Amino acid sequence: MTGWRRRPHRHPSALLGVRFAIFFVASCAGLSSVNAQNTCNKPLYLTFDTGHMGVAPLVAEVLARQQVRVTFFAANERTQEGDGSLGDHWAPWWRARAAEGHEFASHTWDHTYWRADLGTAQNPSFRVRPSAGPRQGQEFELTAAGYCAEIARAADRLKLVTGKVPLPLFRAPGGKTSPRLLASARACGYTHVGWSPAGFLGDELSSETHSNQALLNKALRDVRSGDILLAHLGIWSRKDPWAPAVLEPLLQGLKERGFCFRTLREHPAYAPAPGR
């Protein structure tokens, strides 16, 4: 037949070589993708403090969808539903977050605000005012040991409900501390963690004067690599909830700007000693 050409015969070893080359290229592409995900040159450390927990399920959905792990600072605060943010009602929620790889630390048990230093440098005590618990709204004196017990009680409860040892960190409610308070906490094994100036995401502010869109724009403009970011699992006073309205576009926008997310376990200043 005119024009007919016999197809050259390929030795089986040649076919194997072609297939291996295709497999090798695909494997390298896959490894490059994994390495890109594991490389974190512009880290951010998103943290959540407890609140009324009304938005907690939605926050968890967004974090899972965006594959972002965070650090939760927990106190046993009053909630819209259930027996407090560290009560039995919310225990399954905390266990699920532990299974997803999030980290945990204390926010004091009764969300106890520091108000003033009392006592002496050698025998310190503090005027405090809890915003939760049986002495909510009352001011009273608490010894350094008593304040350490406040931190430890929340940490112990987190360990019980999550099955995971919390980080040896705490966040004082409102970020209100003194050098003496910080020294007393360090003496019982806890380091305080605040937040970066640009990391204050504004969900505690009035929605009448600080709209969700304005807060989103500000964060996307001002956040810098290494910042510790702060949000809450529900704020009673804000009429237009920040989460989840701002949370997902914020995470997406920060990722588009080359940022990546890590927990405080990976923070150079707060990473615990090996084994903790």
WONOR-V58955 format. One record per residue. N is the residue number from 1. RES is the residue in three letters. BURIAL is I if it has 9 or more other C-alpha atoms within 8 Angstrom, else O. Layout:
# WONOR-V58955
n=N res=RES burial=BURIAL
n=N res=RES burial=BURIAL
This chain:
# WONOR-V58955
n=1 res=MET burial=O
n=2 res=THR burial=O
n=3 res=GLY burial=O
n=4 res=TRP burial=O
n=5 res=ARG burial=O
n=6 res=ARG burial=O
n=7 res=ARG burial=O
n=8 res=PRO burial=O
n=9 res=HIS burial=O
n=10 res=ARG burial=O
n=11 res=HIS burial=O
n=12 res=PRO burial=O
n=13 res=SER burial=O
n=14 res=ALA burial=O
n=15 res=LEU burial=I
n=16 res=LEU burial=O
n=17 res=GLY burial=O
n=18 res=VAL burial=O
n=19 res=ARG burial=O
n=20 res=PHE burial=O
n=21 res=ALA burial=O
n=22 res=ILE burial=O
n=23 res=PHE burial=O
n=24 res=PHE burial=O
n=25 res=VAL burial=O
n=26 res=ALA burial=O
n=27 res=SER burial=O
n=28 res=CYS burial=O
n=29 res=ALA burial=O
n=30 res=GLY burial=O
n=31 res=LEU burial=O
n=32 res=SER burial=O
n=33 res=SER burial=O
n=34 res=VAL burial=O
n=35 res=ASN burial=O
n=36 res=ALA burial=O
n=37 res=GLN burial=O
n=38 res=ASN burial=O
n=39 res=THR burial=O
n=40 res=CYS burial=I
n=41 res=ASN burial=O
n=42 res=LYS burial=I
n=43 res=PRO burial=I
n=44 res=LEU burial=I
n=45 res=TYR burial=I
n=46 res=LEU burial=I
n=47 res=THR burial=I
n=48 res=PHE burial=I
n=49 res=ASP burial=I
n=50 res=THR burial=I
n=51 res=GLY burial=I
n=52 res=HIS burial=I
n=53 res=MET burial=I
n=54 res=GLY burial=I
n=55 res=VAL burial=I
n=56 res=ALA burial=I
n=57 res=PRO burial=I
n=58 res=LEU burial=I
n=59 res=VAL burial=I
n=60 res=ALA burial=I
n=61 res=GLU burial=O
n=62 res=VAL burial=I
n=63 res=LEU burial=I
n=64 res=ALA burial=I
n=65 res=ARG burial=O
n=66 res=GLN burial=I
n=67 res=GLN burial=O
n=68 res=VAL burial=I
n=69 res=ARG burial=I
n=70 res=VAL burial=I
n=71 res=THR burial=I
n=72 res=PHE burial=I
n=73 res=PHE burial=I
n=74 res=ALA burial=I
n=75 res=ALA burial=I
n=76 res=ASN burial=I
n=77 res=GLU burial=I
n=78 res=ARG burial=I
n=79 res=THR burial=I
n=80 res=GLN burial=O
n=81 res=GLU burial=O
n=82 res=GLY burial=I
n=83 res=ASP burial=I
n=84 res=GLY burial=I
n=85 res=SER burial=I
n=86 res=LEU burial=I
n=87 res=GLY burial=I
n=88 res=ASP burial=O
n=89 res=HIS burial=I
n=90 res=TRP burial=I
n=91 res=ALA burial=I
n=92 res=PRO burial=I
n=93 res=TRP burial=O
n=94 res=TRP burial=I
n=95 res=ARG burial=I
n=96 res=ALA burial=I
n=97 res=ARG burial=I
n=98 res=ALA burial=I
n=99 res=ALA burial=O
n=100 res=GLU burial=O
n=101 res=GLY burial=O
n=102 res=HIS burial=I
n=103 res=GLU burial=I
n=104 res=PHE burial=I
n=105 res=ALA burial=I
n=106 res=SER burial=I
n=107 res=HIS burial=I
n=108 res=THR burial=I
n=109 res=TRP burial=I
n=110 res=ASP burial=I
n=111 res=HIS burial=I
n=112 res=THR burial=I
n=113 res=TYR burial=I
n=114 res=TRP burial=I
n=115 res=ARG burial=I
n=116 res=ALA burial=O
n=117 res=ASP burial=I
n=118 res=LEU burial=I
n=119 res=GLY burial=O
n=120 res=THR burial=O
n=121 res=ALA burial=O
n=122 res=GLN burial=O
n=123 res=ASN burial=O
n=124 res=PRO burial=I
n=125 res=SER burial=I
n=126 res=PHE burial=I
n=127 res=ARG burial=I
n=128 res=VAL burial=I
n=129 res=ARG burial=I
n=130 res=PRO burial=I
n=131 res=SER burial=I
n=132 res=ALA burial=I
n=133 res=GLY burial=I
n=134 res=PRO burial=O
n=135 res=ARG burial=O
n=136 res=GLN burial=I
n=137 res=GLY burial=O
n=138 res=GLN burial=O
n=139 res=GLU burial=O
n=140 res=PHE burial=O
n=141 res=GLU burial=I
n=142 res=LEU burial=I
n=143 res=THR burial=I
n=144 res=ALA burial=I
n=145 res=ALA burial=O
n=146 res=GLY burial=O
n=147 res=TYR burial=I
n=148 res=CYS burial=I
n=149 res=ALA burial=O
n=150 res=GLU burial=I
n=151 res=ILE burial=I
n=152 res=ALA burial=I
n=153 res=ARG burial=I
n=154 res=ALA burial=I
n=155 res=ALA burial=I
n=156 res=ASP burial=O
n=157 res=ARG burial=I
n=158 res=LEU burial=I
n=159 res=LYS burial=I
n=160 res=LEU burial=O
n=161 res=VAL burial=I
n=162 res=THR burial=I
n=163 res=GLY burial=I
n=164 res=LYS burial=O
n=165 res=VAL burial=O
n=166 res=PRO burial=I
n=167 res=LEU burial=I
n=168 res=PRO burial=I
n=169 res=LEU burial=I
n=170 res=PHE burial=I
n=171 res=ARG burial=I
n=172 res=ALA burial=I
n=173 res=PRO burial=I
n=174 res=GLY burial=O
n=175 res=GLY burial=O
n=176 res=LYS burial=I
n=177 res=THR burial=O
n=178 res=SER burial=O
n=179 res=PRO burial=O
n=180 res=ARG burial=I
n=181 res=LEU burial=I
n=182 res=LEU burial=I
n=183 res=ALA burial=O
n=184 res=SER burial=I
n=185 res=ALA burial=I
n=186 res=ARG burial=I
n=187 res=ALA burial=O
n=188 res=CYS burial=O
n=189 res=GLY burial=O
n=190 res=TYR burial=I
n=191 res=THR burial=I
n=192 res=HIS burial=I
n=193 res=VAL burial=O
n=194 res=GLY burial=O
n=195 res=TRP burial=I
n=196 res=SER burial=I
n=197 res=PRO burial=O
n=198 res=ALA burial=I
n=199 res=GLY burial=I
n=200 res=PHE burial=I
n=201 res=LEU burial=I
n=202 res=GLY burial=O
n=203 res=ASP burial=I
n=204 res=GLU burial=O
n=205 res=LEU burial=O
n=206 res=SER burial=I
n=207 res=SER burial=I
n=208 res=GLU burial=O
n=209 res=THR burial=O
n=210 res=HIS burial=I
n=211 res=SER burial=I
n=212 res=ASN burial=I
n=213 res=GLN burial=O
n=214 res=ALA burial=O
n=215 res=LEU burial=I
n=216 res=LEU burial=I
n=217 res=ASN burial=O
n=218 res=LYS burial=O
n=219 res=ALA burial=I
n=220 res=LEU burial=I
n=221 res=ARG burial=O
n=222 res=ASP burial=O
n=223 res=VAL burial=I
n=224 res=ARG burial=O
n=225 res=SER burial=O
n=226 res=GLY burial=O
n=227 res=ASP burial=I
n=228 res=ILE burial=I
n=229 res=LEU burial=I
n=230 res=LEU burial=I
n=231 res=ALA burial=I
n=232 res=HIS burial=I
n=233 res=LEU burial=I
n=234 res=GLY burial=I
n=235 res=ILE burial=I
n=236 res=TRP burial=O
n=237 res=SER burial=O
n=238 res=ARG burial=I
n=239 res=LYS burial=O
n=240 res=ASP burial=O
n=241 res=PRO burial=I
n=242 res=TRP burial=I
n=243 res=ALA burial=I
n=244 res=PRO burial=I
n=245 res=ALA burial=I
n=246 res=VAL burial=I
n=247 res=LEU burial=I
n=248 res=GLU burial=I
n=249 res=PRO burial=I
n=250 res=LEU burial=I
n=251 res=LEU burial=I
n=252 res=GLN burial=I
n=253 res=GLY burial=I
n=254 res=LEU burial=I
n=255 res=LYS burial=I
n=256 res=GLU burial=O
n=257 res=ARG burial=O
n=258 res=GLY burial=O
n=259 res=PHE burial=I
n=260 res=CYS burial=I
n=261 res=PHE burial=I
n=262 res=ARG burial=I
n=263 res=THR burial=I
n=264 res=LEU burial=I
n=265 res=ARG burial=I
n=266 res=GLU burial=O
n=267 res=HIS burial=I
n=268 res=PRO burial=O
n=269 res=ALA burial=O
n=270 res=TYR burial=I
n=271 res=ALA burial=I
n=272 res=PRO burial=O
n=273 res=ALA burial=O
n=274 res=PRO burial=O
n=275 res=GLY burial=O
n=276 res=ARG burial=O
